[in-house]
Amino acid sequence: MTSVGTKRIFLLSVIIAASGLISPAVALAGGIAFGLLLPHPFESESRDLSRLLLQASVVALGFGMNLRQVVHAGASGFVYTAVSIAFACVAGILLGRMLSVHPKAAFLITCGTAICGGSAIAAIAPITRADDEDMAVSLGTVFTLNAIALLAFPIIGFALHLTQPQFGLWAALAIHDTSSVVGAAAHYGPQALTVGTTVKLARALWIVPVALATAAISKSSTRIQWPWFILYFCLAAVANTYIHAGAPLFAALAKLGRSGLTVTLFLIGSGISKATLRKVGVRPMLQGVVLWIIIAALSLWAIRSGLIGI
C-alpha cells in the first residue's frame, strides 16, 4: 500500500474513533491492528498527540463528575495505591533481578506497572539516564500489557459479577495507563468510571514522590515533571458540582472527553508494531506479565474478600 493510502486509512480511523460510533476497546483493538499490519505514517506526531490528548480528555471527563464522589474515592484510593505501589516496586525489582533484565529497563517496567504506565516511565527515565533501548523495551512491555488489560478486564469483571465500584477500584489498581483504566471503566458503567478515574489519578500522583526518591538515590538533578492535569481534573469536578448554570456546557465537555479518550486509545494502539514487540524481548515481557498478574490477582482478591473497597 502506498504512503498516501496508509495516511488516508489512519486519518479515517481517527475520525471514526472521534465520532463516538465505536467503544474505547474497539478503538484500541483497531489501533493495534493498524500498528501491526501497516507502517505508521505519523509515528512521532501520534505519540506526542496521544499524551496531550489523554490529559485534556481526563480534564474534560472531570466536568461530568461530582466533587463529593471524587473526594471520597480519592481519599480511600490514596491509601490503597500507596500500599499497592510499595508492593509492586519491591516485587518488580526482585523479579527483574531474578530474570536478569537490564536494571534500568527493569526499574522502568516496575514503575510503569506500579504507578501509571507510560507517564511514569516518561517522567522517571530521564532521572535514571535510561537510553533509548531501555525506554523502548519498558514502554513496549507496558503498552502491550495495557492493551490486553483494557480488552480483558471488563470481560473478567462481568464474569465475576463485580459491582461498578469494585470494578472501578480494581481497574485503577491493576491496569497500567490512565487511558485504559478510564476506557475499561467507562465500558463497565458510570460509577465504575468515577471510581476508576479518581483512584487512578490518586495513583498517578505518586509519580512525584517516586521520581524525587529516584533522583535522590541516583543523585540526579533532572527536573521532575509534575502531573498538573490532575489538578485541572479536580477543578473541573468542582465546577460541575457547584456551578449549576454551566450544566449544559459541562455535559458537552464530558462527552468531548469521552471522544478524546477513544481517539487516544487508537493512537496508543497504533504505536504497538512488530518492531516494538521484537525490541521488548522475552525476559522483560516475562517480568511485566508476572508482575502484572500478581498485582491484578491480589487486588482482585482483596476487593472481592472485602479487605478494601470504596
C-alpha distance (Angstrom), angle and dihedral (degrees) to the residues before:
residue distance angle dihedral
M1 . . .
T2 3.79 . .
S3 3.80 123.2 .
V4 3.81 89.8 -112.8
G5 3.81 91.2 53.1
T6 3.80 91.8 49.6
K7 3.81 91.0 50.4
R8 3.80 90.9 50.4
I9 3.80 92.2 50.9
F10 3.80 90.8 48.3
L11 3.80 94.7 49.0
L12 3.82 92.2 44.7
S13 3.81 89.3 51.4
V14 3.80 90.8 51.7
I15 3.82 90.3 51.0
I16 3.81 91.6 49.9
A17 3.82 90.7 48.9
A18 3.81 90.6 50.8
S19 3.81 93.1 47.5
G20 3.80 94.8 73.0
L21 3.80 91.5 -124.7
I22 3.80 93.5 117.4
S23 3.80 133.8 46.0
P24 3.82 124.2 -113.3
A25 3.82 90.5 -107.2
V26 3.82 91.8 53.9
A27 3.81 90.3 47.3
L28 3.80 91.1 52.7
A29 3.81 92.2 46.8
G30 3.80 89.7 49.1
G31 3.79 90.7 49.8
I32 3.79 91.9 51.0
A33 3.81 90.7 49.2
F34 3.81 90.0 50.9
G35 3.81 92.3 48.6
L36 3.79 94.0 49.0
L37 3.80 97.2 43.1
L38 3.81 105.3 34.7
P39 3.82 137.1 39.7
H40 3.80 110.0 -104.4
P41 3.83 110.2 -113.6
F42 3.82 95.5 -164.6
E43 3.81 105.1 28.1
S44 3.81 101.4 149.7
E45 3.82 93.9 35.8
S46 3.80 90.7 49.6
R47 3.79 92.2 50.7
D48 3.81 92.9 51.1
L49 3.81 93.1 43.9
S50 3.80 93.6 49.7
R51 3.82 91.2 55.7
L52 3.81 93.7 50.2
L53 3.79 94.2 40.4
L54 3.80 91.7 50.8
Q55 3.79 92.1 55.6
A56 3.81 93.1 45.0
S57 3.83 91.0 48.0
V58 3.80 93.0 50.8
V59 3.82 90.3 50.8
A60 3.81 90.4 48.9
L61 3.80 90.7 50.2
G62 3.80 87.5 57.3
F63 3.82 88.2 69.6
G64 3.79 87.7 67.2
M65 3.81 96.3 52.5
N66 3.78 134.8 85.3
L67 3.80 115.4 -122.8
R68 3.81 93.7 -138.6
Q69 3.79 91.4 56.6
V70 3.80 90.6 45.0
V71 3.82 93.0 51.6
H72 3.81 92.7 46.1
A73 3.78 94.2 49.0
G74 3.79 93.0 41.3
A75 3.81 94.9 50.7
S76 3.80 92.6 50.8
G77 3.78 93.5 39.4
F78 3.80 94.4 51.8
V79 3.81 91.0 65.9
Y80 3.80 93.9 44.4
T81 3.79 92.2 48.2
A82 3.81 92.0 49.6
V83 3.80 91.2 55.5
S84 3.81 94.4 42.8
I85 3.82 93.1 47.3
A86 3.80 92.8 50.1
F87 3.80 91.0 49.2
A88 3.81 93.3 44.9
C89 3.81 92.6 50.3
V90 3.80 93.5 52.0
A91 3.81 93.9 43.2
G92 3.82 93.1 44.9
I93 3.79 94.9 50.9
L94 3.82 91.2 47.9
L95 3.81 91.8 48.2
G96 3.80 90.7 49.2
R97 3.80 90.8 54.0
M98 3.80 93.1 45.4
L99 3.81 91.4 51.7
S100 3.83 94.1 41.2
V101 3.80 93.1 -123.1
H102 3.82 114.4 168.3
P103 3.84 104.0 -86.1
K104 3.81 96.9 -124.2
A105 3.81 93.6 45.8
A106 3.82 90.1 46.4
F107 3.81 91.5 51.4
L108 3.80 92.6 48.3
I109 3.81 91.8 48.9
T110 3.80 88.3 49.5
C111 3.82 93.2 50.3
G112 3.79 91.9 45.0
T113 3.79 91.0 52.3
A114 3.79 95.3 41.6
I115 3.80 99.9 45.9
C116 3.78 122.1 15.3
G117 3.77 115.3 -38.8
G118 3.79 119.3 -120.4
S119 3.82 93.9 7.4
A120 3.80 91.7 59.7
I121 3.80 91.9 45.1
A122 3.81 91.7 49.7
A123 3.82 91.2 49.7
I124 3.80 97.7 45.2
A125 3.82 102.2 36.2
P126 3.85 95.1 76.2
I127 3.80 90.2 49.5
T128 3.82 92.0 54.7
R129 3.84 90.7 41.6
A130 3.79 89.7 -125.0
D131 3.81 114.8 -178.5
D132 3.81 127.4 -129.6
E133 3.79 93.2 -91.8
D134 3.81 93.2 53.9
M135 3.81 88.9 48.6
A136 3.81 93.0 48.8
V137 3.80 93.1 48.3
S138 3.81 95.3 47.2
L139 3.80 95.7 42.7
G140 3.80 92.0 45.3
T141 3.80 91.6 51.2
V142 3.80 95.1 46.9
F143 3.82 95.9 42.8
T144 3.80 92.7 49.2
L145 3.82 93.4 50.8
N146 3.79 89.7 41.5
A147 3.81 90.2 57.9
I148 3.79 92.1 48.8
A149 3.81 90.6 49.8
L150 3.78 94.3 53.5
L151 3.79 91.1 54.1
A152 3.82 97.9 39.0
F153 3.82 104.7 39.9
P154 3.83 98.8 66.7
I155 3.81 89.7 48.8
I156 3.81 91.1 51.9
G157 3.82 92.0 43.6
F158 3.80 93.4 53.2
A159 3.81 91.6 44.1
L160 3.82 91.3 53.3
H161 3.84 92.5 42.2
L162 3.80 93.0 -125.0
T163 3.79 114.8 -179.0
Q164 3.78 116.8 -117.6
P165 3.85 94.3 -103.6
Q166 3.81 89.9 47.4
F167 3.78 92.4 51.3
G168 3.80 93.5 44.9
L169 3.80 91.0 52.4
W170 3.81 92.6 45.8
A171 3.81 92.8 49.3
A172 3.82 91.4 48.3
L173 3.81 92.5 51.0
A174 3.80 99.2 40.8
I175 3.83 109.8 30.8
H176 3.79 116.7 80.8
D177 3.80 109.7 -142.0
T178 3.80 127.4 49.1
S179 3.81 90.0 -131.5
S180 3.80 94.3 59.8
V181 3.81 93.0 42.2
V182 3.80 89.8 54.9
G183 3.80 92.1 42.4
A184 3.81 94.3 50.8
A185 3.81 93.2 42.9
A186 3.82 92.7 47.8
H187 3.80 88.9 54.2
Y188 3.81 90.7 50.5
G189 3.82 97.7 50.5
P190 3.83 146.6 -72.1
Q191 3.81 95.7 -81.5
A192 3.78 90.4 49.1
L193 3.80 88.6 51.1
T194 3.81 93.5 53.0
V195 3.80 94.4 47.0
G196 3.80 95.0 39.8
T197 3.80 95.6 48.6
T198 3.79 95.7 44.6
V199 3.80 97.1 45.5
K200 3.79 90.7 44.2
L201 3.80 90.9 53.4
A202 3.80 89.2 48.8
R203 3.80 86.0 53.4
A204 3.81 91.2 48.5
L205 3.82 90.3 56.6
W206 3.79 87.4 70.5
I207 3.81 88.4 73.5
V208 3.80 87.0 84.2
P209 3.86 101.5 54.1
V210 3.82 92.2 38.3
A211 3.81 90.7 49.9
L212 3.81 91.3 47.5
A213 3.81 91.6 49.0
T214 3.81 90.7 48.0
A215 3.81 90.8 49.5
A216 3.81 91.3 49.8
I217 3.80 93.7 49.0
S218 3.81 94.4 44.6
K219 3.84 92.4 39.3
S220 3.80 90.2 -126.8
S221 3.81 123.4 160.3
T222 3.82 94.2 -161.5
R223 3.80 112.8 138.7
I224 3.83 114.6 -106.2
Q225 3.82 116.7 -121.6
W226 3.82 107.5 -130.6
P227 3.84 116.1 -148.4
W228 3.82 95.3 -127.8
F229 3.81 93.2 165.6
I230 3.82 89.2 74.0
L231 3.82 89.6 63.2
Y232 3.80 90.2 49.4
F233 3.81 89.8 50.4
C234 3.81 89.6 55.5
L235 3.81 91.6 47.7
A236 3.81 89.3 51.5
A237 3.82 89.5 53.3
V238 3.82 89.4 49.3
A239 3.81 90.5 53.2
N240 3.80 92.6 47.8
T241 3.80 92.1 49.5
Y242 3.80 100.5 46.5
I243 3.82 108.7 21.2
H244 3.79 99.5 70.3
A245 3.80 94.2 170.1
G246 3.79 89.3 67.5
A247 3.82 94.6 56.6
P248 3.85 96.6 112.9
L249 3.81 91.9 48.7
F250 3.80 92.7 45.0
A251 3.80 91.8 50.7
A252 3.81 89.6 52.3
L253 3.80 91.5 49.1
A254 3.82 92.0 49.6
K255 3.81 89.5 51.2
L256 3.80 89.3 49.0
G257 3.81 88.6 51.5
R258 3.80 91.4 55.6
S259 3.81 90.4 50.8
G260 3.81 90.4 47.9
L261 3.78 90.7 50.7
T262 3.81 91.4 52.6
V263 3.81 90.4 52.3
T264 3.82 89.5 47.2
L265 3.79 91.2 55.5
F266 3.80 91.6 50.4
L267 3.81 90.0 51.1
I268 3.80 92.2 48.4
G269 3.80 91.6 48.3
S270 3.80 92.1 49.4
G271 3.81 88.7 58.5
I272 3.81 91.8 64.6
S273 3.81 105.1 90.9
K274 3.79 136.2 163.7
A275 3.80 88.4 -102.1
T276 3.82 90.3 54.6
L277 3.79 92.0 51.8
R278 3.81 91.3 48.0
K279 3.81 91.1 51.4
V280 3.79 92.8 52.7
G281 3.79 96.0 63.3
V282 3.79 129.7 -166.2
R283 3.81 103.8 -75.3
P284 3.82 99.2 49.4
M285 3.80 90.1 45.3
L286 3.81 89.8 48.7
Q287 3.80 90.2 51.3
G288 3.80 90.7 50.5
V289 3.80 94.1 45.8
V290 3.81 95.9 47.7
L291 3.82 93.3 45.0
W292 3.80 91.6 47.0
I293 3.82 93.3 48.8
I294 3.81 91.6 49.1
I295 3.82 93.0 50.6
A296 3.81 94.1 42.6
A297 3.82 93.4 47.9
L298 3.82 96.0 45.2
S299 3.80 94.3 45.7
L300 3.82 91.3 47.4
W301 3.82 90.6 49.6
A302 3.83 91.7 48.6
I303 3.82 91.7 49.5
R304 3.81 96.1 46.0
S305 3.81 92.6 45.4
G306 3.81 91.0 52.2
L307 3.82 96.1 -116.0
I308 3.80 90.5 124.5
G309 3.79 131.7 19.0
I310 3.78 146.6 141.8
